[in-house]
Amino acid sequence: MAAGLMRLPVFRKQETVSESNEKHLVVPGDVITSDTGFMRGHGTYMDEEKLTASVAGEVERVNKLICVRPLKTRFYGEVGDVVVGRITEVQQKRWKVETNSRLDSVLLLSSVNLPGGELRRRCAEDELAMRDYLQEGDLINAEVQSVFSDGALSLHTRSLKYGKLGQGVLVQVSPSLVKRQKTHFHNLPCGASIILGNNGYIWLYPTPGQQDEEAGGFHTSMEPVSLPDREVISRLRNCILALATHKVMLYDTSVLYCYESSRPHEIKDLLKPEVMEEVVMITRQRLVEQAG
Amino acid sequence: MAGLELLSDQGYRLDGRKPSELRKVQARMGVFTQADGSAYIEQGNTKALAVVYGPHEVRGSRSKALHDRAVINCQYSMATFSTAERKRRPHGDRKSSEMSLHLKQTFEAAVLTSLYPRSQIDIFVKILQSDGGNYSACVNAATLAVIDAGIPMRDYVCACSAGFVENTAVVDLCHAEESGGGTVMSLALLPRGGQVALVQMDARLHQDHLDALMEAAMTACRSLGQVLDGVVRQHLQEVSVLTAE
């Protein structure tokens, strides 16, 4: 077999920027207002009584509060967000979890469901056996329970929805591309399931069968995944990458539409820029049609 | 004068520029997807690539973490093929570590580090092709990368070099002008407020000329600031059009 096809650089398309864009865009150092009646929000600072932007992005006004939302940033957690993260450290009574946030998040031993049901008491042995439940490098999904004063997040997995993740594929995108929705867990009709973490970590896995209540989310199936399932997951992964490169918001409908419009192409071809562009264009059209 | 004639009788420099003229600047933001922020800049033949990771948990020894602000970690390196003579050590030599330190000082002055206690911000800069003004290219590229990463800054940091040749201040020196042994000043400026983030000068200069040289460098930094501003606004427009629902 010949090695990968050599590709020449292509000229970037100049995006046609319409002047009728009524968004208020600012760059660091731009004075937003010199009126002192406003409140200073994220992405701004006071410079000699003038409210000044400190990041490049879009100005958001809520009554008297002025914020600047950067286009791309690390994950700002809020209570109730669903996150996917990786254990980086096992400490006393807590795990440290990397969640694309600016400080590592904390998962306390007291905020996980241990095997044996919800009402189990925690004892010293549990503390010693923490590494048996979750060890460094394990992927988990969890919910944000609270935010500490320094911005670090405290997570919990006290529901059967959450826990350790088994076999699947992780895709990392910018957190701002994940649309906030009522639910971030979807069993897609194409035969795979998806967890859209608010932190931009997306987990693709084969749709599970019946779940065992006693396992408390620590049991992971190690049975081989069938080839069709793996193909569906790979296709979904490439679709998400295509949507992310073209900055389309990710939610169940957009992922599904992209999956369907990618059907005529081979899975590996979806990584080619021109195929990506075509698939994303069709997806965009369908989304617009659906919106009415 | 024995060596090269850096300024012709007509007042033109080696590459045909006027003393106060900058080289052509081309820049692009968001060149990598895996990094939090990245940028590429070309200033004439000097090309630099900057990548920003963070703010994230302090890696390595935890004792480095500061309880009231973020740590800025800079690493400057030059590609082995960046100079006429092939470099043996791309980073870690004395010159590079000094440059890393200067970059760190510059960005500590501009980034609002107090917003991120106990975190770390990594700035990695690489010179791909070196033709004078390495420090300024690095600072300008890193500024764009920091903005791309969405890290709050007081203002842009723009840097430019300036030298003094035959009683004239010349700005944005190329390699030939820089290696002549004359005075070279590197200046990093926050253009809106006019605060100086860093000044560095090699060789001696008469005190009477200092003001003129500083003024020339600052004017050059301001015009560079306008170019960077244009790049950022263009990038902002393009991305926000795409993400619009």
Chai-1 contact restraints between the chains, C-beta under 6 A:
chainA,res_idxA,chainB,res_idxB,connection_type,confidence,min_distance_angstrom,max_distance_angstrom,comment,restraint_id
A,E15,B,E238,contact,1.0,0.0,6.0,A-B,restraint_1
A,V17,B,Q237,contact,1.0,0.0,6.0,A-B,restraint_2
A,K23,B,S240,contact,1.0,0.0,6.0,A-B,restraint_3
A,L25,B,L236,contact,1.0,0.0,6.0,A-B,restraint_4
A,V27,B,V232,contact,1.0,0.0,6.0,A-B,restraint_5
A,P28,B,M153,contact,1.0,0.0,6.0,A-B,restraint_6
A,P28,B,D155,contact,1.0,0.0,6.0,A-B,restraint_7
A,G29,B,D155,contact,1.0,0.0,6.0,A-B,restraint_8
A,G29,B,R192,contact,1.0,0.0,6.0,A-B,restraint_9
A,S54,B,L112,contact,1.0,0.0,6.0,A-B,restraint_10
A,S54,B,P152,contact,1.0,0.0,6.0,A-B,restraint_11
A,S54,B,M153,contact,1.0,0.0,6.0,A-B,restraint_12
A,V55,B,G150,contact,1.0,0.0,6.0,A-B,restraint_13
A,V55,B,P152,contact,1.0,0.0,6.0,A-B,restraint_14
A,A56,B,I147,contact,1.0,0.0,6.0,A-B,restraint_15
A,A56,B,V232,contact,1.0,0.0,6.0,A-B,restraint_16
A,A56,B,L236,contact,1.0,0.0,6.0,A-B,restraint_17
A,P70,B,G150,contact,1.0,0.0,6.0,A-B,restraint_18
A,L71,B,V239,contact,1.0,0.0,6.0,A-B,restraint_19
A,K72,B,G150,contact,1.0,0.0,6.0,A-B,restraint_20
A,T73,B,G150,contact,1.0,0.0,6.0,A-B,restraint_21
A,R102,B,P55,contact,1.0,0.0,6.0,A-B,restraint_22
A,R102,B,Y116,contact,1.0,0.0,6.0,A-B,restraint_23
A,R102,B,S119,contact,1.0,0.0,6.0,A-B,restraint_24
A,L103,B,E57,contact,1.0,0.0,6.0,A-B,restraint_25
A,L103,B,S119,contact,1.0,0.0,6.0,A-B,restraint_26
A,D104,B,E57,contact,1.0,0.0,6.0,A-B,restraint_27
A,D150,B,P117,contact,1.0,0.0,6.0,A-B,restraint_28
A,K247,B,L242,contact,1.0,0.0,6.0,A-B,restraint_29
A,K247,B,T243,contact,1.0,0.0,6.0,A-B,restraint_30
